[in-house]
Amino acid sequence: MNSYYEESSSEEFAPAQPFNANAVMDWAVILVTALLLSLGLISIYSATYDAGMSEYFTKQAIFGFIGIIVLVGVMLLPEKWLYRLSYLFYLSAILLLIAVIVIGKTVYGSKSWLSLGPITFQPSELGKFATLLAVAKYMSSKGADVRNIRDLSIIFLLFAIPIALIMMEPDFGSASVYATMMLGIFFWAGADLFFLFLITGAPFVAIAGFIGKDWFFGVAGLLTAISLLFKRGILMIILSASVFVFVGFSSNYVYSVLKPHQKSRIQTFLNPDNDPRGKGYHVIQSIMAVGSGGVTGKGFLQGTQTQLRYIPKQWTDFIFCVPTEEFGFVGGLSVIGLLGLLIFQCITIARQAGNVFGSVLSAGVGLLLFYHSMVNIGMAIGLFPVMGIPLPFLSAGGSALVMNMALVGLVLNVYRNRRRIKKTGY
């Protein structure tokens, strides 16, 4: 177990000290977040320019302002309040996820939205924030250890409940975010690597099962061979092979119960050229937009694919095409670089945190941002199936933007408190 998992508990909080902006604010995180928010507004403006859809830009600007207020509020909230209210946040999020299944609004085949008067939001976004808090609180309790089967099972359950509810909507994209966050936190906390290998390898076997039997047996055989490197004995090797075989054969059943639009996304991911004017249209046009920008791009509001609306709803899932087409390789690299710097700062702050609670929070935010960025950009260039996962701070969407700002607020809260909390090894 890492050294910050020693005998201290996050229930030990030092008295609050006077606020000093220069000493307790990570200006790199604040600057990067501001730049990403600005790039997002510029990209959404371009994607909706002169198309009678300026309301998307206006809404994003309003939610950006709300997000700034939320960020500051979360950053300044006493850590002991966050700690003590963690389970209440989690319970509230679970109740909202149940509510969305019962009375939610269906969009693109998924009942994942709740309407409260004029306000429509996704409870799954709030759930990320709440689940991270609940897991961090449990992991910071005295004696908690992810190598202990009891603690591992409880943490798994904290993730499994929202994942199950979200899959009932169904929203497999959001569910995959929770699953990835769970795996990342297990790794960060020092869980058994063989256990993580089994869970991580299973999706690759499932994808191979979708493609065909030859791919399935090849991938399953390769992963089983890799499992030999862990030197866990014959019984564990048999277990790993059994897991991969079970997942592979189950993939066809899972595919059969998916809704048509979900099946089409998988088919498009595996071979977008099969239906270039139908299912594969979005992906093909997105790849063309990204590749056509060259080094410096075509200029602001001059992107052909963007301004001629070749990519439907480009301001959401395919927003990455806008800076890459209009500002070229420089624009795309700037987005990736800023996101990478923000993720790096999250992990750095996690390592500097004075307790387990703060460390898990900051690392969890970094993992979330990494997965969202990797998958969304991968969608835009055809490396991942279209799953409806937004690009942090850039894709249009009030719920996602406000919660991303709240997550950054958590990181800044951890940074603000790192100096006055009793160190446990760092």
C-alpha positions in Angstrom: 0.0 0.0 0.0 1.2 3.5 -0.8 2.6 5.5 2.1 -0.4 7.9 2.2 -2.5 4.9 3.3 -1.0 4.7 6.8 -2.6 5.2 10.2 -4.0 8.7 9.7 -7.7 9.3 8.9 -9.3 12.1 6.9 -11.4 12.9 10.0 -8.4 14.7 11.4 -8.7 18.2 10.2 -6.5 21.1 11.2 -8.1 24.5 12.1 -8.9 26.7 9.1 -6.3 29.3 8.2 -6.8 32.7 6.6 -7.3 32.5 2.9 -4.2 33.5 0.9 -4.7 33.3 -2.8 -1.0 33.1 -3.7 -0.3 30.3 -1.2 -3.4 28.1 -1.7 -4.4 28.4 -5.3 -2.9 26.4 -8.1 -2.8 29.0 -10.8 -1.7 26.5 -13.5 -5.0 24.6 -13.0 -7.0 27.8 -13.0 -5.3 29.1 -16.2 -5.6 25.8 -18.1 -9.3 25.5 -17.1 -10.0 29.0 -18.3 -8.2 28.4 -21.6 -10.1 25.2 -22.2 -13.4 26.9 -21.4 -12.6 29.7 -23.8 -11.6 27.2 -26.6 -14.9 25.4 -26.0 -16.9 28.6 -26.4 -14.9 29.5 -29.6 -15.5 26.1 -31.0 -19.2 26.0 -30.3 -19.6 29.5 -31.7 -17.9 28.3 -34.9 -19.9 25.0 -35.1 -23.2 26.9 -34.7 -22.3 30.1 -36.6 -24.8 31.4 -39.1 -27.0 28.3 -38.8 -29.8 29.6 -36.6 -28.4 27.7 -33.6 -26.8 30.5 -31.6 -28.7 29.4 -28.5 -26.1 26.6 -28.0 -23.4 29.1 -27.6 -25.5 31.3 -25.4 -26.4 28.4 -23.1 -22.8 27.2 -22.9 -21.7 30.7 -21.9 -24.4 30.9 -19.2 -23.5 27.4 -17.9 -19.8 28.4 -18.0 -20.5 31.3 -15.7 -22.5 29.0 -13.4 -19.7 26.5 -13.5 -17.2 29.2 -12.4 -19.4 30.0 -9.4 -19.6 26.2 -8.6 -15.9 25.8 -9.0 -15.1 28.6 -6.5 -17.7 27.3 -4.1 -16.4 23.8 -4.1 -12.8 25.0 -3.8 -13.6 27.1 -0.7 -15.8 24.6 1.0 -14.2 23.3 4.2 -12.8 19.8 3.6 -14.5 18.5 6.7 -17.9 19.4 5.1 -17.0 17.5 1.9 -15.9 14.6 4.0 -19.0 14.4 6.2 -21.5 15.1 3.4 -20.0 12.5 1.0 -22.4 9.7 1.7 -25.4 12.1 1.6 -24.2 13.3 -1.8 -24.0 9.7 -2.9 -27.4 8.8 -1.7 -28.9 11.8 -3.4 -27.2 10.9 -6.7 -28.6 7.3 -6.4 -32.1 8.6 -5.8 -31.8 10.8 -8.9 -30.6 7.9 -11.0 -33.6 5.9 -9.9 -35.9 8.8 -10.7 -34.5 9.2 -14.2 -35.4 5.6 -14.9 -39.0 6.2 -13.7 -39.8 9.6 -15.0 -36.8 10.6 -17.1 -36.7 12.1 -20.6 -35.7 9.8 -23.5 -33.0 11.3 -25.8 -31.4 9.2 -28.6 -32.8 6.0 -27.2 -31.6 6.5 -23.6 -33.7 7.7 -20.7 -30.9 9.7 -19.1 -32.3 13.2 -18.6 -34.4 14.7 -15.8 -36.5 17.8 -16.3 -37.2 20.1 -13.4 -39.3 22.9 -14.9 -37.1 24.8 -17.4 -33.9 22.9 -16.3 -32.9 19.6 -17.9 -29.9 17.8 -16.6 -28.2 14.3 -16.5 -28.0 12.7 -13.0 -25.2 10.5 -14.3 -23.0 13.6 -14.4 -23.8 14.5 -10.7 -23.2 10.8 -9.9 -19.6 10.9 -11.0 -18.9 13.7 -8.5 -20.9 12.0 -5.7 -19.5 8.5 -6.3 -16.0 9.8 -6.2 -16.6 11.6 -2.9 -18.2 8.4 -1.3 -15.4 6.2 -2.5 -12.7 8.6 -1.2 -14.4 8.8 2.2 -14.6 5.0 2.5 -11.0 4.5 1.4 -9.8 7.1 3.9 -11.5 5.3 6.8 -9.0 3.8 9.3 -7.7 0.5 8.2 -9.3 0.4 4.8 -7.2 -1.5 2.3 -8.1 -2.4 -1.3 -6.0 -5.6 -1.0 -8.5 -6.7 1.6 -11.4 -8.6 0.0 -14.0 -6.9 2.3 -12.9 -3.4 1.5 -12.4 -4.2 -2.2 -16.0 -5.6 -2.3 -17.5 -2.5 -0.6 -15.7 -0.1 -3.0 -16.8 -2.2 -5.9 -20.4 -2.0 -4.7 -20.2 1.8 -4.4 -19.4 1.9 -8.1 -21.6 -1.1 -9.2 -24.9 0.5 -7.9 -24.7 3.7 -10.2 -23.3 1.6 -13.1 -26.2 -0.8 -12.9 -28.7 2.1 -12.8 -27.1 3.9 -15.7 -27.1 0.7 -17.8 -30.8 0.4 -17.2 -31.3 3.8 -19.0 -29.4 2.5 -21.0 -26.3 4.7 -21.3 -23.3 2.5 -21.8 -21.0 5.4 -22.5 -21.5 6.9 -19.0 -21.4 3.5 -17.4 -18.0 2.9 -19.0 -16.8 6.2 -17.3 -17.6 4.9 -13.9 -16.0 1.5 -14.6 -12.8 3.1 -15.8 -12.7 5.4 -12.7 -13.1 2.3 -10.5 -10.2 0.5 -12.2 -8.0 3.6 -12.0 -8.7 4.2 -8.3 -8.0 0.5 -7.6 -4.7 0.9 -9.4 -3.9 4.2 -7.6 -4.6 2.6 -4.2 -2.4 -0.4 -4.9 -4.9 -3.2 -5.7 -3.6 -6.6 -6.9 -2.3 -6.2 -10.4 -3.5 -9.6 -11.5 -7.0 -8.7 -10.5 -6.8 -5.5 -12.5 -5.4 -7.4 -15.5 -8.4 -9.7 -15.6 -10.9 -6.8 -15.4 -9.0 -4.7 -18.0 -8.5 -7.5 -20.4 -12.2 -8.5 -20.5 -13.4 -5.6 -22.7 -10.7 -6.5 -25.3 -12.0 -10.1 -25.4 -15.6 -8.8 -25.7 -14.7 -6.6 -28.7 -12.8 -9.5 -30.3 -16.0 -11.5 -29.8 -18.0 -9.0 -31.8 -15.6 -9.2 -34.7 -15.4 -13.0 -35.0 -14.3 -16.3 -33.5 -10.8 -16.0 -34.9 -10.2 -12.7 -33.3 -11.8 -13.9 -30.1 -9.6 -17.0 -29.7 -6.5 -15.0 -30.7 -7.0 -12.2 -28.2 -8.1 -14.6 -25.4 -5.1 -16.8 -26.1 -2.7 -13.8 -26.0 -4.1 -12.5 -22.8 -4.0 -15.9 -21.2 -0.3 -16.1 -22.2 0.4 -12.7 -20.7 -1.2 -13.9 -17.4 1.6 -16.4 -17.1 3.9 -13.4 -16.4 2.2 -12.9 -13.1 3.4 -16.3 -11.8 0.2 -17.0 -9.9 0.1 -20.8 -10.3 -1.9 -23.1 -12.5 -5.3 -22.5 -10.8 -5.1 -18.7 -11.4 -4.1 -19.3 -15.0 -7.2 -21.5 -15.5 -9.2 -18.8 -13.8 -8.0 -16.1 -16.1 -8.6 -18.3 -19.2 -12.1 -19.1 -17.9 -12.9 -15.4 -17.4 -11.8 -14.5 -21.0 -13.7 -17.4 -22.5 -16.9 -16.5 -20.6 -16.7 -12.9 -21.6 -16.0 -13.8 -25.2 -18.9 -16.1 -25.5 -21.2 -13.7 -23.6 -20.5 -10.8 -26.0 -22.8 -12.1 -28.7 -25.6 -12.3 -26.1 -24.9 -8.8 -24.9 -24.9 -7.6 -28.5 -28.3 -9.2 -29.1 -30.0 -7.2 -26.4 -28.6 -3.9 -27.4 -30.9 -1.3 -29.0 -30.5 -0.7 -32.8 -28.7 2.6 -32.4 -26.2 1.0 -30.0 -25.6 -1.9 -32.4 -25.0 0.6 -35.3 -22.4 2.4 -33.2 -20.4 -0.8 -32.7 -20.8 -1.7 -36.4 -19.6 1.8 -37.4 -16.6 1.5 -35.1 -15.6 -1.8 -36.5 -16.0 -0.7 -40.2 -17.3 2.8 -40.9 -16.7 2.4 -44.6 -19.4 -0.2 -45.0 -22.1 2.5 -44.9 -20.4 5.8 -45.7 -23.8 7.6 -46.3 -25.5 6.2 -43.3 -24.1 4.8 -40.1 -20.5 5.6 -40.9 -21.2 9.1 -42.1 -20.3 10.9 -38.9 -17.0 9.2 -38.4 -15.9 9.5 -42.0 -16.7 13.2 -42.1 -15.0 13.7 -38.7 -11.8 12.1 -39.9 -11.8 14.2 -43.0 -12.3 17.4 -40.9 -9.4 16.5 -38.6 -7.1 15.6 -41.4 -7.9 18.6 -43.7 -6.7 21.2 -41.3 -3.0 20.8 -42.1 -0.5 22.4 -39.8 -2.2 25.8 -39.1 -5.7 25.2 -40.3 -8.1 26.9 -42.6 -8.8 29.8 -40.3 -11.5 30.7 -37.8 -15.0 30.2 -39.3 -13.4 28.9 -42.5 -13.6 25.2 -41.9 -15.3 23.5 -44.8 -16.7 20.5 -42.9 -17.7 22.7 -40.0 -19.3 25.6 -41.8 -21.1 23.5 -44.5 -22.6 21.3 -41.7 -21.2 18.0 -43.0 -20.9 16.8 -39.4 -24.3 16.8 -37.7 -24.4 18.1 -34.1 -20.7 18.8 -34.3 -20.9 21.0 -31.2 -21.4 17.9 -29.0 -19.6 14.6 -29.7 -17.4 15.8 -32.5 -16.4 19.2 -31.2 -12.7 18.2 -31.5 -13.1 18.6 -35.3 -13.6 22.3 -35.0 -10.2 23.4 -33.6 -8.3 20.8 -35.7 -9.9 21.9 -39.0 -9.8 25.6 -38.4 -6.5 25.8 -36.5 -4.9 22.6 -37.8 -2.4 20.5 -36.0 -1.5 23.5 -33.8 -5.1 23.7 -32.7 -5.5 20.0 -32.0 -2.2 19.8 -30.2 -3.2 22.8 -28.1 -6.4 21.1 -26.9 -4.6 17.9 -26.2 -1.7 19.7 -24.5 -4.0 21.7 -22.2 -6.0 18.6 -21.2 -2.8 16.7 -20.6 -1.4 19.5 -18.4 -4.6 19.6 -16.4 -4.6 15.8 -15.9 -0.9 16.0 -14.9 -1.6 18.6 -12.3 -4.5 16.5 -10.9 -2.1 13.6 -10.4 0.6 15.8 -9.0 -1.8 17.3 -6.5 -3.0 13.8 -5.6 0.6 12.8 -4.7 1.0 16.0 -2.6 -2.3 15.6 -0.7 -1.9 15.3 3.0 -4.4 12.5 3.4 -6.1 9.6 1.6 -9.4 11.5 1.1 -7.7 14.3 -0.9 -5.4 12.0 -2.8 -8.2 9.8 -4.1 -10.4 12.8 -5.0 -7.7 14.5 -7.1 -6.5 11.2 -8.7 -10.1 10.3 -9.5 -10.7 13.7 -11.2 -7.5 13.1 -13.3 -8.7 9.7 -14.3 -12.1 11.0 -15.3 -10.7 13.8 -17.5 -8.2 11.4 -19.1 -10.9 8.8 -20.1 -13.3 11.5 -21.4 -10.5 13.1 -23.4 -9.1 9.8 -24.8 -12.4 8.4 -25.8 -13.9 11.6 -27.3 -10.8 12.4 -29.3 -10.6 8.7 -30.3 -14.2 8.9 -31.5 -13.3 11.9 -33.7 -10.5 10.1 -35.5 -12.2 6.7 -35.6 -10.2 4.9 -32.9 -13.2 4.5 -30.6 -16.9 3.8 -31.2 -19.3 6.8 -30.8 -20.5 6.6 -27.2 -21.8 10.0 -26.5 -18.9 10.9 -24.1 -18.2 14.7 -24.3 -14.9 16.4 -24.5 -14.2 18.1 -21.1 -14.9 21.9 -21.2 -15.4 21.9 -25.0 -18.5 19.9 -25.9 -21.8 21.7 -25.5 -23.8 20.5 -22.5 -24.6 22.3 -19.3 -24.7 19.3 -17.0 -21.3 18.1 -18.1 -19.7 21.5 -18.0 -20.9 22.5 -14.6 -19.8 19.1 -13.1 -16.4 19.3 -14.8 -16.0 22.7 -13.2 -17.1 21.2 -9.8 -14.5 18.4 -10.3 -11.8 21.0 -10.9 -13.0 22.7 -7.7 -12.4 19.5 -5.8 -8.8 19.4 -7.1 -8.3 23.0 -6.0 -9.8 22.2 -2.6 -7.3 19.4 -2.1 -4.5 21.8 -3.2 -5.7 24.5 -0.8 -5.7 22.1 2.2 -2.5 20.1 1.4 -0.3 22.4 3.5 -2.2 22.2 6.8 -3.1 18.5 6.9 -0.8 16.2 8.8 1.4 14.4 6.4 1.4 10.6 6.3 4.4 9.9 4.1 4.6 12.6 1.4 
